[in-house]
Amino acid sequence: MAKRDYYEVLEVQRDVDAKALKNAFRSLARKYHPDKNDSPDADERFKEIQEAFAVLSNSEKRQVYDRYGHEPPGGSPFGSGGFSGFNMNFDDIFSGDLGDLFGSFFGGSSRRRQSTSRGNDILLRHIVPFQSIFDGSEEEVEITLPTACEDCEGSGAMDPDALSTCRDCGGRGQVTVREQMGPFINQSNRACSSCSGRGQLIDEACEFCNGNGKVQKEQKLRFNVPKGASDGTRLRMRGSGEPAPMGRGEAGDLYIELRIEDHPWFERDGADLLMSLPLGYPDLALGRTVSIPHFDGTDLEIKIPAGSRSGQTLEIAARGLADARSRGRGNIIVLFKMHVPKKLSRAVKKSLEALRNDLSLDDAKTLDEVRNDADDRRSTH
């Protein structure tokens, strides 16, 4: 099949300027990039777009193409094998200088922009008492963290200004690797092993940090635990993580993950609190008021109505944890649970036997209660 005209491929006029050419390439590359387009001809179209832009974005090659077309003196500008394409990430389409990405095709220096380095994030898990998430609290911890070496300004070199450019990667921090995969050639970028992806080499290591560019330093951290914080909540302290490699770039962040201690009897459901309350049969049948200490400083008065059943719940409003959504407090849900003593004295057993006929159910009444309970459950769903 005859090769299409490069201007036609990029859908531009022959007098297109550099800016419009670049915009046209980006628009089409975004449309046909294999990561975004799964049509059968997307790979070939993307390769065709790359080839057209590689020639037309180079002023010398464009002049030759305008004069001779696809048959210039000396053959294809890409060599005897023709244009094979290269592994171009989707983000590269929007890079600042596309000329740097395509320059290596014609012997230029493919100076892919060196992204700003960033230090690694650090995760610290911190245990806080249950009371702290009701009151809110200010916490202070002492921890050893990596910080940039002050002697070498984080560069790892005895003289921060005496760093040499890595020859293997030309200072890019990456090297291009071509691998033969059957009839295809896969081209990818990898971190340079000579400079560990930094693009520069240390001629003489800093004696204080042994060339690491960072040292361990004990620090005091202060942070606030918000009211109503959930277990697993992460607080971020910007710039308190690991320093950037070789002191170039920004430090990572420190994340403090809150682990909330269990309460002796409450379980959480957001801002609501759940608890079970063991009660004797007389308490359920006759009613009772139970008072237990509460974390807000006022005892919790639980009023059990006469005729209550085991498994029934009682809701106490606005005595739970802080609710960030409503700016109020959650509720407390109390589950009534029948308490049956494991051991009974002879006198108690004798008394119960005397009351058996009054308190127990015969088979017919038992079946009626089974039906009633089933109806109650269905009506609540």
N, C-alpha and C positions, 0 to 999 in steps of 0.2 A: 504494500500500500504506500502511495506517495506521501512524503512528509508534508504536513500542513505548514503554511506560512506562520512564522513566529508571531507576527502582529495579529494574525487571525486567531491564533491559539489564545492570546491574552486579551482578545476582543478590544484592541486599541487601534488608533490611526497611526500611520507611519511617522507623523511628526509629533508623536506623543512626547511630553517632557518626562524627566526622571521621576518627579513626584507622582504624576498620574500613572506612570508605568508601575511604580511600587504599589499604589493603591489597587490597581487592576490585579496585580499578582496576588496581593493579600486576599482580595475578595474571592478569586477563583481557587486559591490554595485552601482557603477555609471551607469552600464548598465541596472540594473533591478530596480533601485529606482523608486517607483510609480510616483514621480513627473516628471520623464523623460521617463517612459515606460508605455504605456497604454494597453499592451497586457493582456489578461484575467488572465494569470498565474503569472504576474509580482509580485503581492503582496506575493504569496506563495514562489516564488523563492527568493525574497528579504529576507523574514523571514528565509528561509532555509540557506541562506548565512550568515545572522546574527548569527544564532545558531551555525553553523560550526565554525565561527571565534571566537565566545565567548568561545568555548571549547578549540580549538587548540591554541589560543593566551595565554591561562593560562597554565603555565608549569605543574602544579600539575594535572589539569584536563586532559591535553593532555596525560600524562603518564598513567592515569587510562583508558582513552579511547583507547590508543594503546594496552593495555593489555586485556580489557574486551569488547571493542566495545560499542554498544548501550545498553548493559545490565550490567552495573557495579554493584557491591555490594551496596546495600542501595537504588537502584533505580536511576532515572534520577537526574543529578546534578541540575536541575531546579525545583525540587520538584514534587509533585504528579500531578500538572497541566501541567507539561511540559513547554517547551519554548513558551512564548506568544509574543515575539518580543517587540520592543519599538519604540516610535516615534523618528526617526532619521532624522534630517534635511539633505538636500543634502550637505550643507556646512560642516556638521560634518564628512563626508567621508574623507575630506582632513585636518581634525584637526591634531594638532601636535602630540598628544598622544592618539591613539585609545584605549589604555589600560584603560585610565581614563573613557572613555565612557562605557566600558563593565565591569568595575570592580565591579559594584554594584550587578551583577547577582550572585556572589559567596561570598557575604558578605564583599567585599572590599569597600574602600571609593571611590565613583564615583566622583572624583574631576574634574568636567568639567572645562576646562580652563576658567579663568575669563577674559572676554574680556576687553580691555582697555576702560575705561569710556571716554566719550567725552561730553563737554558742548553743550547746545543747540545753534543753530544759531539764530541771531537776524536780523530782517529786518527793515531798516529805509528808509522812503520815503522822498525824498528831491526835492523841486521845484527849477528849474533853469530857468533864462530868455532865450528867444529864441536866443538872441545875443550871449549867452555863447557857444552855440553849433556851431556857426560860428567861433568865435575867439578861442574857447577852453578856459578854465578858471581853476583857482585854488580856490576851495571852502573851507570854514572853518565853522564848526558848533559846537555848544556846546550842549552836550547831557549827560543825566544821564544813566550810564550803570552799570550792575552788575560786580563786580570784586572780585577776591579771597580775603578773609579776611586775612590781614597780621598777625593779632595776633595769629590765629590758623592755618595758612598756608593752609586755605581752607578746613580743616578737620571738622570744626564745633565743635571740642572738646577743652576744656580748655587746656589739654595737648595732643598735636598731636600724641604723642607716647603711650598714654594710651587709646587705642581703643581695645575693646574686640570683639572676633569673635562671630558672630551670631550663636546661638546654633540651631535654627530652620533650617537653610540652610547650616550649617557647613562652612560658609564663602564664599559659591558659589554665593550668591545673588539670587539664584533660588531654587525653590522647585519642586519636581516631583509630579504631581497630576494624579491619576488614576480615570477614570470615567467609569461606566458601561453604555454601550449604546446597549441595547438589548442583544444579545449573545456575543457582542464584548466588549473589554476593551480598552478604549482610554487613552493613556498615553502622557502627555505633561508637559512641563516645564513652570513655571510662576515665575514672580518676587516675591521674599519673602516679605510678608507683614510686617514682624517684623522689617526688616532693610531697607525696601523700595528698595530692590534690590542692596544694597551697600555691603552686606556681613559682615559688621562690625557695632557695636553699640557704641554709644557715652555714656560714663559713666558720664561725667560732661560737660555740654554744655559751649561753649565759651560765655563769657558775652558780648563781643563786637558785635558779629553777631547773638546772641541767638541760636547758633547751626546750622545756615543755611549754614555756610561756605563761604558766600559771602555777600558783602555790596554794596549799591548803591553809586556810585561816579561820580561826574561831570567831564567830560573830553572834551577836544578840539580835534576835528578830522579834519585833512586836507586831501583833495583828489583832484584829477584832473578830470575835465570833458573833455573828448576827443572831438576833432572837429568832427562834423557830428553825434554825439551820437543820438540814436533813443529814443523816449519816451518808458520808461520801461526798459532801459538798466540797468543792475545790476553790480555794482562794488563790488569786494570782498576784505575785509580786514581780512586776516588770523589771527586767534587767538584773535580777538577783540570781540568775542561773549561771551556767558555765560561761566564761569569757569566750569571745570569738577567737578562732584559730589565728595565731600570729598577731593578735591584737588588732586585726583589721575587720571591722564590722561591729555589730551590736551583740551584747551578751544575751544569753537565753533567759527564760523566765523561771521563777521558782513557784511551784504549785504546792500549796499546803492542803492536804486532804484531811478533812475532819472525820474522826471516828468517834461516834457518840457512845458513851458507856450506857449499858442497859439500866433501866430503872428497876427497883426491886419488884414492882408489881404492874406497872403500866407497860403497854405496848403501843406503838405509834401507828396512826393511819393519817399521814399528813399532819395537820394541826390538831386532829382529834386524838384522844387517848382511850384505850380500851383496857378493861380490867375485869377479872372474874371475882365474885364475892361469895365465898362459901357461907351458907346459912343452914341452920337447923330447921326441922319441920315446923316447930312452933313459930319461928321467926317468919316463915313464909305464910303460915296459916293465920297468924294473929297480927302480923305486922311488927315493925321494929325500926328504930333509927340507929344507924351505925355511924360512928364518927372516927375518921382516920386522918393522920397528919397529911398535909398537902404542901407541895413545893412553893406555892404562892404565899405561904405564911398564915393562911386561914384554914382551919380544919375543914375537911370535906364531909358534909352532913348528907348521908345517904338514907333516905326515907323509904323503907320497904312497905308498900301497901299491903293491907290484910288480904289474904286470898291470892297471893302471888304464887307463881309456879317456877319450878326449876327450869332454866333455859330462857326465861323471860328477861328482857333487857329494860334498863332504865337510863334515860339520857339526862345529863346535867349540863345545862347550857353555859357556855362562855367560861369554863374553868380549865380548858386545855391549854395548848401552846399558842404562841403568837402566830397569826395567819397573815402572811405578807400580802395576800390578795385582797383581804377585806379590812385589814388593819385592826381586826378584832382578835378574839381568841377562839380556838376550836372548842369542841364539846368533849365531855367525858361520857363514855358508854359503859355501863355497869351490867355485867352478865350474872344473873342469879344462878347459883349452883348449889344443889342440895348436898349438905354435908352429912354423911352417915358415919358414926363412930365405928372404928374397927373392933373395939371390944365393949361389951355391955355387961354391967353388973347383973346379978340375979334379980335384984329388986327392980331394976329398969326393965329387964326382960319380962318380969311378971306383970308390970304395969302396962307394957305394950301389948301383951297377950290379952289383957282385959279390954284394951281399946281396939283390938284387931277388927272386930265386927263393925265398929263405927268408922274406922279409918281406911280399911281395905276395900277393894273392889272385887265383886264376884266376876265370873267369866263373862256374863252378859254385859255388865257395866264396863268391864275392861274393853270389850269389843266396841262399845259405844264411844268410849274415850279415844280409842284408836282412830275411829272415823272422824271424830271431832278434831283431833289433832291434825289429821290429813287435810281436812277442810280449811283449817286455820292456816296451814302452810301454803296451800294453793291460793288462798285469798290475798296473801301478802306478796305474791309474785306477779 
